[in-house]
C-alpha cells in the first residue's frame, strides 16, 4: 500500500509518535537552513497553526531524548514539495472536489435497494495562490510565500481562480493539462479505494439496522494538491468537511456548481429524474462537471 502512494503523497511523520523515526532518518542530513517541513495540526482549518520549519528546528521541537506525552496533540510533519510549479511567480495549490456515495441500502421510489459505492471527481475546482511572490531564500514573509489557503484570515488577499484559468495557463505555456489531470484522477482513485474499504467496516452495522434508512446523501470531499516543477501532482491532504460557503465571487460559481452537481447525481442514483433540480441551477452554470471514477 505504501509503495502505491509514494508517487503522489509527500513523505510525512506523525509527531510526536514517529519522532524517533524522524530523528533516526534525518539527524545526519544537513539542511543548511533549508525549509524542508510543514507541520500541520491534526484538525486544522485554513492553515491556522501550520508551521514551516527546517529539519534542525523540527528535531529541536521534538527532542528524541524526551519521553512521548500520549496526551500531546498530534501533528503531521510533511515534507515540502520542492521545487514547486509557479504561476506568475507565485506558489499555488489545487482544490479538487470529490463526490462520494458509500455502499449500502438506498431508499428509491420502489423501495430499498442495495447500491455499490460510487466516486466522482469534479472538473470544477479552485486554484489557490499564495499572497506573496515565492522565493526559496530566507525571508521574513515565508508564510505568505508558502501557504495558499484562502481561509487563513491574516488580512492578506489570497487570489483564487478556477480550473479553466489553469487550463488556459497550461496551454499558453505548452504544458499538458490532460496528463496532469489523469495523474490527479489516479491518485484520487487509489485513496478512495482505501477510504471505501474502511467505510464499509465502519458503516456495516449502521446500514443493516432496521432503524436507519439511507437516503443517498452525497458526501463532498476536498483534495488539496500541489504541482512540482515537472507538473507532477502531490496530494497534501484530504478535507472531510471542505468549506463550501463561498468566500468571494472568485469561488462562488465553482462551489455552487459542485454542490448542484452532487445533488443531481444523488437524485439520479435513487431513480428520480433530475429535471426538477433545474430550478436550483446556479447562475453562470457551465454544465455537469462530475466524472465517475
N, C-alpha and C positions, 0 to 999 in steps of 0.2 A: 504493500500500500504506500509506504513512504517513497519508494522509487518512482511511482506514478506521479507524485506531487512535486518532486524535485524540480521539474521543468517549469513550474509556474508559481510555486509558493516559496517566498524567501525563507532562508534559514532563520529559525527562531528558537528561543528558550523561554519556558515559563518560569519566572522567578518569583519567590526565592527557591522553589522546588528543584530547579535544574541549575542552581548557581555553581555547584561543584563541576558539572559538565562544562559549563561556560568557562570557568577558570582553567580547567584542565586543557581545553581545546584552544583557548585564546591567550592565555597568560604569556606565552612565548612569542606572540606576534606583536611586533612594534608598529603602532599605527601612526606615530608621529603627529598626533593631534587630529587625525582624520576622523570626521564624523561618520561613524560606522553603524550606529544603532538607533532605533526609535523604540522608546519604552512606552507602552500603552496600558492604560487601566483595563481591567477585565471587562468592565461595563462602562466604557467612556462614551461621550457624546460630543460631536463637533470638535474633536481633537483636544478637548479640555483634559488637562492632566498629562498630556503627552510630553515626553522629554527626548530631546535629541542629544546623543552623547557619544563620546569616544569609548573605545574598549577599556582604556585605563579608568575612565570615570565610572563605567558600569561596574567594573571589578571592585572599585573602592566603595561603591554603594552597597554591594553585596559581598562583603569580605567572607571568603570561604572558611575562615577560621572561626567565624561566629556560628552558633547553632541556629538552625532554621526555626523561626517562630511560626507555628502552624496557623496562628491567627492573623498573620500578616497578609495584607491584601495582595493577591497575585497580580503580576504584570507580565505582559508579553514583551520580551526583548527581541525585536525583529530587525534583521539586517537590512540596511537601507539599500535600495536598488541604485547602483551607480555604474556608469553614468546614465542619467535619465534622458529620455527624449524631451526636448524643449519645443515649445511653440512661442514664437516671438520673444524668446529669451526667458520664458517662464516655465517652471515645473507645473505639471498638471496631472490630475487623476481622472479616471473614468468611473462614473456610477452607472452600473448596468443593472437593470431591473429584471428580476426573475419571478414568474408566477408559478406557484406550486399547489397542486391538488393531491392530497395524500390518498393512499389506497384505503378503501373501506366501503361501507354501505352508504348509498346515496339515495335521498328521497326524490323520486321522479313522479311525473303525473300518473304513472301506472303502478306506483308502489316503490318499495325499497329494492334497489339493485346494487350488486357489487361492482365497483369500478376499480381499475388499477390506478396507480399514481400517474400523474401527468406533470411534465415540466415544460414551461415555455420561457423563452428569453425574448425580451422586447428589443426591437431595433431602435426604439426611442430611449435616449439616455442623456446624461449630463457630462460635460467636460468642465471640471472644476480647476481653476487656476490658482496658484499661489499669488499672494498680493504684492510680492516684490520680485524683482529680477533675480534669477538664480546665479549663484556663484559657489564653487567648491572651495573657495578660500575662506579663511577665518573672518567672521563678521559678527557685528552686534545685532544683526537683523536676521539671524538664522531661521527663527520660527516662521517668519513671513516669507522666506525663500523656499522652505521645505514643506510647510503644511498647506494643504489645499482645501480643507473642509470649509464650506460656506457658513457653518454654524458656530465658528469659533467665538464670535461675539467680541472681538478685540477692537472694534471700531474701524478696522481697515476693510475696504471694499474688496471682496473676492469675486472676480469675474466668473460667470458661468455661460457656457454655450451648449448647444445641442449637438447630436451626432452628425447632423447634416453639415454643420460647420466643420467638424473634424474630418469628414469625408472630403470636403472641398479643400481643406488644408493639405490632406494627403495627396489629392490629385494634383494640386499646384506644385507639390514637391516630388512628384513621381514616386510616391510610396504606395504599396499595395494594401489598400484598406481591407479588401476581402480576405486576404491571408491573415491579417491581424484579427479580423472578426471570427474567422473559423477557429483560430487558436483560443480565443476567448470562449467560444461555444464549447470546445473540447474540455477546457478546464472546468467550466460550469457543470458539464455533464458528469465528470468524474466526482466532483464534490456532491452533486445532488444524488448520485447513485449511493454514495456513502450515507448521506443525510436520510434518504428514503429508507434504507435498511435499518437505521437506528430508530426512525419514527415508527416503523412497523412494530417493533418490540415495545415501544412506549405506548402506542395507540391501541394495541391489540385488545386490552381489557375494556377500553372505552368503546370501541366500535362494536363489540359483541354485547354490550349492555342493553337491556330492554328499555332503559330509562333515557337513552340518548339517541337522538336522530341526527344524522349527518346531513346538513343542508348544502353541501358543496361550496362552502365559502372559500374564496381564493386567498392564498397566503402570498403576500408580496415580499420578496427579499431584495436587499440591496448589496450587490457585489461591487467592491471597490478595487479597481486595477490601476497599476501604473505601467507605463511602457518604458523599456530601456532604449538606449540609443540605436538599437537594431530593430526597434518596434516590436520586440517580444513582450507580451503582456505578463505581468506578475500580479497575482492575487494578494492584496494586502489584508483584506478582512471581508467577512460576510455579516451584514447587518440584518438581524432578525426582525427589527422594527425600524425600517428606514423612515425618515421624516417625509411624509407625503403631502404635508401642507406647504403650498408654495411660499417661498421667501420673497420672491420678486417676479416681475414679468419674465425674466430670463429662464425661470424653471417652471412657471405656471403651466404652459402648454404641455410640456413633457409629463409632468406629474399627473395632470388631469387626464391626459391621453392614456397613460399606463393604467390608471385606476379604471377608466372606462373600458379598456380592452380586457382587463381582468374579469370584469363583471359580464361582459359579452361572452367570454369563454366559459364562465361559470354557468350562464344561462343555457348555452348550447350543450354543455356537458350533461345537464339534467333533462334534456329533451324538449326544452321550450324554444320557441323562435326568439331570436334576438331582435326582431322588428320593434317590439315595444321599448327596447333600450334606446332607440334613436332619439327620443325626446330628452334623454340625458346626455346626448352627444356634446362634448365641449366645443367651444369656439376654436377656430383655427385647427380643427382636427384634420390630420393628413392621411388617415386610413389605418386599418388594423395592423398593429405592429408586432404581434406575437408570433414567434417561430417555435414550433414544437420540437423538443429535443428527443 
